[in-house]
């Protein structure tokens, strides 16, 4: 299973825009906040693995 890393770029209501940080990309991924861990904010770093997002340091 692959592991991907993201940074929260912006939060807009019930959605967050994520940018991958493990590859060079300017594309944003729109994700429902219900799928993300509690306590995220702009600048939070996330790990996506096994269909789950978790906060990283």
N, C-alpha and C positions, 0 to 999 in steps of 0.2 A: 504494500500500500504506500502511495506517495505522501509526502509531507510538504505542505506549502506554507509560506509565511506572508502575512499581510500587515499593513498599517491602516488604521482608520483615518481616512482623509477628511471626511465630513459626516455629520449626522443630520438627517432631515426627517423629522417626525419618527415614523416607524421603520425607517430604512437608514442604512449606513453605506457609504461609499468606501470600498476597500481597494488598496493598491498593493500588488504583489511586491515583496521586497527581496525575494530570493532569485528573481530574474529581472533583467532590464525591461521594464514595461511602464508605459504611461497610461495604459488602459485601466479604467476603474470598474469594479464589480459591485453592483447594487445588491445588497443582502438585507433581508428582513431582520430587524433587531431581535425578534423573537428567536432567531436561530443563533444569536450571539450571546456570549456570557454577560451576566449582570455587571454593571460597573464600568462598561467601556466608555471612552471619551475620545475626542479627536486626539490623534497621536498614539493611541493604544496600539500595542503590537499583539498580533494574534497568530496562532498556529492552527492550521486546518489539517486534520488527520483523522482517518476513519469516519468521515462525514460529520465531524464535530469541530467547533472552534473553541480554543482555549486561550486565555491570556498568557503572554510570556513576559519575561523581564525586559 
